[in-house]
Amino acid sequence: MSVAQAHRDFEAAPSLPAFARFLPDFPMSSRLFRWLAAAAAFACMTAIAAPVVVPEPTLAAQALGNELDLYWIAGKLLALAIPLLLLFSGWGAALSARCLRLVRGRRTPAIALFAAVVAAVTVLFNLPLDYARHYVLPHALGWSHEALSAWLAEQLVQAAVLIVVAAAFVWIPYAVLLRSPRRWWAWSTIALVPIVLFALVVKPIWVDPLTHAYKPLRDAPLAHEIAEIAARCGVHDIPIVVGGDDTSVVGLGPTNRIVLQEDLTKRESEAQIRFTIGHELKHYVMGDNWKALAIICALLLCGFWATHQFGSLAISRWHRRFGFDRLSDPASLPLLVFCLTFLWLAATPAFMAFSRHIELEADQFGLEATHENEAAAAMFASWITPADTLADPGWFEQTFLSNHPSIGERIRNAQTHRPWADGTSAKFSGQCVAPRQASGVR
């Protein structure tokens, strides 16, 4: 029996007498020697499988966490304040009227131009906060050494993308509003579904490769390992590419594929890579990207409907301050932005909770598919830097910012989720064949 097999059996029955049976029969009559050898081997194996300790939070990490929370709150308050300023000052209506005059009264170009102006104003108002949060702070912590000119160039590109997207798509709900003022929220959702599909399919499959180098997986042993795990989950000829700085599942339907980050083999051990593949297989096998599409469409529908209700009430009360008296007026764009931003903030806790649930399930799926508990726990622990990382952030960060379980929760789950060892039913036994069953070991 191999040491690896002995280790797996030892997990199911971790006791010295049970472990003693794995030792070969020595050609000597000394029972004492056999028990001493068993004790030594048991101690070595216990040391190897020692649980990963979740580190206590440091004062520095707690202070940084609080600072990041404050930056997030400031950003969201600013996102709400900018459209309110445009609304109650009358500047929004004045800018909309000016845009209409510039394009000689043509409605669609006026909406596109006004949307671009609102996007540019938003970028300018956010620039000081973005500079402090994304340039000064990372440099102070040693996370980044990027030159200011390079950072500003990136901000310029992002601003240009935001302005172009706003000009290209904001006219859609206004076109629907003009034709169906009572049901525009439903028709707008339907009209924007192709854009959501673009974000989930076209962008990662055809747009991202224009700026990132993606290539087929050429590591034959790793490819064989992945194929073996995928086959046990009923997936054959799984598309895998390498590139970028994140491991994820992208695409939908026939475009669905796993993307492995460029330096995965340098960051993770072979056992950890097996677990990572198992984690991503859950998203692939159980269609989590389809769930994301459904959730986004539902949020759009609810957001537009609520905007229709609350926006109409706000116009009936403050139309003189706003400078417009109907939601179909392009000058109402700041009102739509405010309502959708506020509603997204209200929905954020539920959305993040569901995302954390999906990711925890993926961890459990990966553990059941590979049994690499110790490797997974060690990998999660390696992500913690005492000076700037909290294993278990406070409730605020978990509620509003975290779309994955905390590192501490993932470590604890990796060390306790062993249904094959405690006799309980595996949660995902219907999706994947466990390693032991695949190898015929009972």
Rosetta blueprint (number, residue, H / E / L):
1 M L
2 S L
3 V H
4 A H
5 Q H
6 A H
7 H H
8 R H
9 D H
10 F H
11 E H
12 A H
13 A L
14 P L
15 S L
16 L H
17 P H
18 A H
19 F H
20 A H
21 R L
22 F L
23 L L
24 P L
25 D L
26 F L
27 P L
28 M L
29 S L
30 S L
31 R H
32 L H
33 F H
34 R H
35 W H
36 L H
37 A H
38 A H
39 A H
40 A H
41 A H
42 F H
43 A H
44 C H
45 M H
46 T H
47 A H
48 I H
49 A L
50 A L
51 P L
52 V L
53 V L
54 V L
55 P L
56 E L
57 P L
58 T L
59 L H
60 A H
61 A H
62 Q H
63 A H
64 L H
65 G H
66 N H
67 E H
68 L H
69 D H
70 L H
71 Y H
72 W H
73 I H
74 A H
75 G H
76 K H
77 L H
78 L H
79 A H
80 L H
81 A H
82 I H
83 P H
84 L H
85 L H
86 L H
87 L H
88 F H
89 S L
90 G L
91 W H
92 G H
93 A H
94 A H
95 L H
96 S H
97 A H
98 R H
99 C H
100 L H
101 R H
102 L H
103 V L
104 R L
105 G L
106 R L
107 R H
108 T H
109 P H
110 A H
111 I H
112 A H
113 L H
114 F H
115 A H
116 A H
117 V H
118 V H
119 A H
120 A H
121 V H
122 T H
123 V H
124 L H
125 F H
126 N H
127 L H
128 P H
129 L H
130 D H
131 Y H
132 A H
133 R H
134 H H
135 Y H
136 V H
137 L H
138 P H
139 H H
140 A H
141 L H
142 G L
143 W L
144 S L
145 H L
146 E L
147 A L
148 L H
149 S H
150 A H
151 W H
152 L H
153 A H
154 E H
155 Q H
156 L H
157 V H
158 Q H
159 A H
160 A H
161 V H
162 L H
163 I H
164 V H
165 V H
166 A H
167 A H
168 A H
169 F H
170 V L
171 W H
172 I H
173 P H
174 Y H
175 A H
176 V H
177 L H
178 L H
179 R H
180 S L
181 P L
182 R L
183 R L
184 W H
185 W H
186 A H
187 W H
188 S H
189 T H
190 I H
191 A H
192 L H
193 V H
194 P H
195 I H
196 V H
197 L H
198 F H
199 A H
200 L H
201 V H
202 V H
203 K H
204 P H
205 I H
206 W H
207 V H
208 D H
209 P H
210 L H
211 T L
212 H L
213 A L
214 Y L
215 K E
216 P E
217 L L
218 R L
219 D L
220 A H
221 P H
222 L H
223 A H
224 H H
225 E H
226 I H
227 A H
228 E H
229 I H
230 A H
231 A H
232 R H
233 C L
234 G L
235 V L
236 H L
237 D L
238 I L
239 P L
240 I E
241 V E
242 V E
243 G L
244 G L
245 D L
246 D L
247 T L
248 S E
249 V E
250 V E
251 G L
252 L L
253 G H
254 P H
255 T H
256 N L
257 R E
258 I E
259 V E
260 L E
261 Q L
262 E L
263 D L
264 L H
265 T H
266 K H
267 R H
268 E L
269 S L
270 E H
271 A H
272 Q H
273 I H
274 R H
275 F H
276 T H
277 I H
278 G H
279 H H
280 E H
281 L H
282 K H
283 H H
284 Y H
285 V H
286 M L
287 G L
288 D H
289 N H
290 W H
291 K H
292 A H
293 L H
294 A H
295 I H
296 I H
297 C H
298 A H
299 L H
300 L H
301 L H
302 C H
303 G H
304 F H
305 W H
306 A H
307 T H
308 H H
309 Q H
310 F H
311 G H
312 S H
313 L H
314 A H
315 I H
316 S H
317 R H
318 W H
319 H H
320 R H
321 R H
322 F H
323 G L
324 F L
325 D L
326 R L
327 L L
328 S L
329 D L
330 P H
331 A H
332 S H
333 L H
334 P H
335 L H
336 L H
337 V H
338 F H
339 C H
340 L H
341 T H
342 F H
343 L H
344 W H
345 L H
346 A H
347 A H
348 T H
349 P H
350 A H
351 F H
352 M H
353 A H
354 F H
355 S H
356 R H
357 H H
358 I H
359 E H
360 L H
361 E H
362 A H
363 D H
364 Q H
365 F H
366 G H
367 L H
368 E H
369 A H
370 T H
371 H L
372 E L
373 N H
374 E H
375 A H
376 A H
377 A H
378 A H
379 M H
380 F H
381 A H
382 S H
383 W L
384 I L
385 T L
386 P L
387 A L
388 D L
389 T L
390 L L
391 A L
392 D L
393 P L
394 G L
395 W H
396 F H
397 E H
398 Q H
399 T H
400 F H
401 L L
402 S L
403 N L
404 H L
405 P L
406 S L
407 I H
408 G H
409 E H
410 R H
411 I H
412 R H
413 N H
414 A H
415 Q H
416 T H
417 H L
418 R L
419 P H
420 W H
421 A H
422 D H
423 G L
424 T L
425 S L
426 A L
427 K L
428 F L
429 S L
430 G L
431 Q L
432 C L
433 V L
434 A L
435 P H
436 R H
437 Q H
438 A H
439 S H
440 G L
441 V L
442 R L
